[in-house]
């Protein structure tokens, strides 16, 4: 039947091969000009985002073969990302001197800090000091990264992907092991200060995942 159709099309002078689509000129690509950017003061940006309360974590990694001790830094920009596969994410400044050490380790532990661990957080927020001095910890079961004693929750992760995000990096980790203490109260950070949950928890519904 196909051959019959082709013969008919040829007999009436119709094309039996599709004609190539006409080509169009490629659009001009250019960078966004400075005069086209929305003027935004960095201080105002930080002030407004400070109204978003968050938990606080310490990201740790074991020492590489040529290093003398483990690495770690305080991290407010942490979030769950995916249930299947189990992924989390944290953001770190490109200027961080700790991140290259974590990257070399290839794995890390997220230590979710408790309501009474504000001083512990401050110790990991400084640079150039021995952050682990006097800090009790044990190796996480998979990565061997420091699991800080007394934290209400921890997640042992392997680096899954790293993406750029302006002056920060977005690090995605695949969770290999995790645990939490029932009833543990989290350390909160809001408008530049630490806080904690009120004694009476909110009875509202969980926001869950966006639909």
ZAMARGU-4260 file (C-alpha; in steps of 0.2 Angstrom, whole numbers, plus 5000, padded with zeros to 4 digits):
<rodrens>
0) 5000/5000/5000 | 5014/5012/5004 | 5022/5009/4987 | 5005/5013/4979 | 5004/5029/4988
5) 5021/5034/4983 | 5017/5031/4964 | 5001/5041/4966 | 5010/5056/4973 | 5024/5055/4960
10) 5010/5054/4946 | 5002/5071/4952 | 5019/5079/4954 | 5019/5079/4974 | 5035/5079/4983
15) 5038/5062/4991 | 5053/5068/5002 | 5050/5081/5016 | 5057/5098/5012 | 5070/5104/5025
20) 5063/5118/5036 | 5069/5135/5033 | 5083/5141/5044 | 5080/5156/5055 | 5094/5167/5061
25) 5101/5164/5079 | 5095/5176/5092 | 5108/5188/5098 | 5114/5183/5116 | 5121/5196/5128
30) 5124/5198/5146 | 5112/5208/5157 | 5118/5226/5158 | 5121/5235/5175 | 5108/5247/5171
35) 5095/5233/5169 | 5098/5225/5186 | 5086/5228/5200 | 5096/5239/5213 | 5097/5230/5229
40) 5107/5234/5245 | 5116/5219/5252 | 5112/5225/5270 | 5094/5226/5266 | 5094/5209/5258
45) 5101/5201/5273 | 5090/5211/5285 | 5074/5205/5276 | 5079/5187/5275 | 5084/5188/5293
50) 5065/5187/5297 | 5065/5169/5291 | 5069/5158/5306 | 5079/5143/5303 | 5088/5129/5312
55) 5107/5128/5314 | 5119/5114/5310 | 5137/5110/5310 | 5144/5101/5295 | 5159/5090/5299
60) 5171/5079/5289 | 5185/5068/5294 | 5203/5073/5291 | 5211/5068/5274 | 5227/5058/5274
65) 5238/5074/5274 | 5228/5084/5287 | 5230/5084/5306 | 5212/5085/5311 | 5194/5085/5306
70) 5185/5099/5297 | 5169/5108/5302 | 5159/5124/5301 | 5142/5131/5307 | 5129/5131/5294
75) 5112/5139/5294 | 5108/5136/5276 | 5103/5118/5277 | 5087/5109/5270 | 5079/5092/5266
80) 5079/5090/5247 | 5072/5073/5242 | 5064/5058/5249 | 5068/5046/5235 | 5082/5045/5234
85) 5086/5053/5252 | 5095/5069/5248 | 5098/5085/5258 | 5107/5101/5254 | 5117/5114/5262
90) 5125/5131/5255 | 5143/5136/5258 | 5152/5152/5253 | 5164/5150/5239 | 5177/5159/5250
95) 5176/5146/5264 | 5192/5138/5269 | 5183/5123/5277 | 5173/5117/5261 | 5189/5112/5251
100) 5193/5100/5265 | 5175/5093/5266 | 5176/5091/5247 | 5192/5081/5248 | 5184/5069/5261
105) 5169/5066/5249 | 5157/5064/5263 | 5151/5073/5279 | 5140/5073/5294 | 5126/5085/5297
110) 5125/5089/5316 | 5108/5097/5320 | 5111/5108/5335 | 5100/5108/5351 | 5093/5122/5360
115) 5107/5123/5373 | 5121/5122/5360 | 5123/5140/5355 | 5141/5141/5362 | 5145/5125/5352
120) 5139/5134/5336 | 5149/5150/5340 | 5165/5139/5341 | 5162/5132/5324 | 5158/5149/5316
125) 5175/5156/5319 | 5190/5153/5307 | 5208/5150/5311 | 5205/5142/5327 | 5205/5123/5333
130) 5186/5121/5332 | 5186/5104/5339 | 5196/5108/5355 | 5186/5101/5370 | 5172/5095/5359
135) 5167/5077/5362 | 5163/5068/5346 | 5162/5050/5339 | 5164/5044/5321 | 5148/5043/5310
140) 5145/5025/5305 | 5148/5027/5286 | 5159/5042/5283 | 5168/5042/5299 | 5165/5061/5300
145) 5163/5068/5318 | 5146/5066/5325 | 5145/5078/5339 | 5140/5072/5356 | 5123/5078/5362
150) 5115/5084/5346 | 5097/5080/5344 | 5099/5073/5326 | 5113/5069/5314 | 5114/5063/5296
155) 5129/5054/5288 | 5130/5059/5270 | 5140/5056/5254 | 5143/5071/5242 | 5130/5068/5228
160) 5132/5084/5218 | 5138/5102/5219 | 5130/5117/5210 | 5135/5135/5209 | 5123/5148/5216
165) 5131/5166/5215 | 5144/5168/5228 | 5139/5151/5236 | 5140/5133/5232 | 5124/5122/5234
170) 5130/5105/5240 | 5119/5090/5238 | 5122/5075/5250 | 5115/5058/5249 | 5110/5051/5266
175) 5118/5035/5271 | 5113/5034/5289 | 5104/5045/5302 | 5096/5046/5319 | 5087/5057/5331
180) 5083/5059/5349 | 5065/5059/5353 | 5059/5076/5361 | 5075/5085/5357 | 5073/5104/5355
185) 5082/5113/5341 | 5093/5128/5341 | 5084/5142/5331 | 5092/5157/5323 | 5082/5173/5319
190) 5087/5191/5316 | 5105/5188/5321 | 5101/5179/5338 | 5098/5162/5344 | 5081/5156/5350
195) 5072/5141/5355 | 5054/5134/5353 | 5041/5139/5366 | 5036/5126/5379 | 5019/5125/5370
200) 5022/5118/5353 | 5011/5125/5338 | 4996/5114/5335 | 4995/5120/5317 | 4997/5108/5302
205) 5014/5104/5295 | 5018/5114/5279 | 5024/5098/5271 | 5030/5098/5253 | 5023/5110/5240
210) 5010/5102/5229
</rodrens>
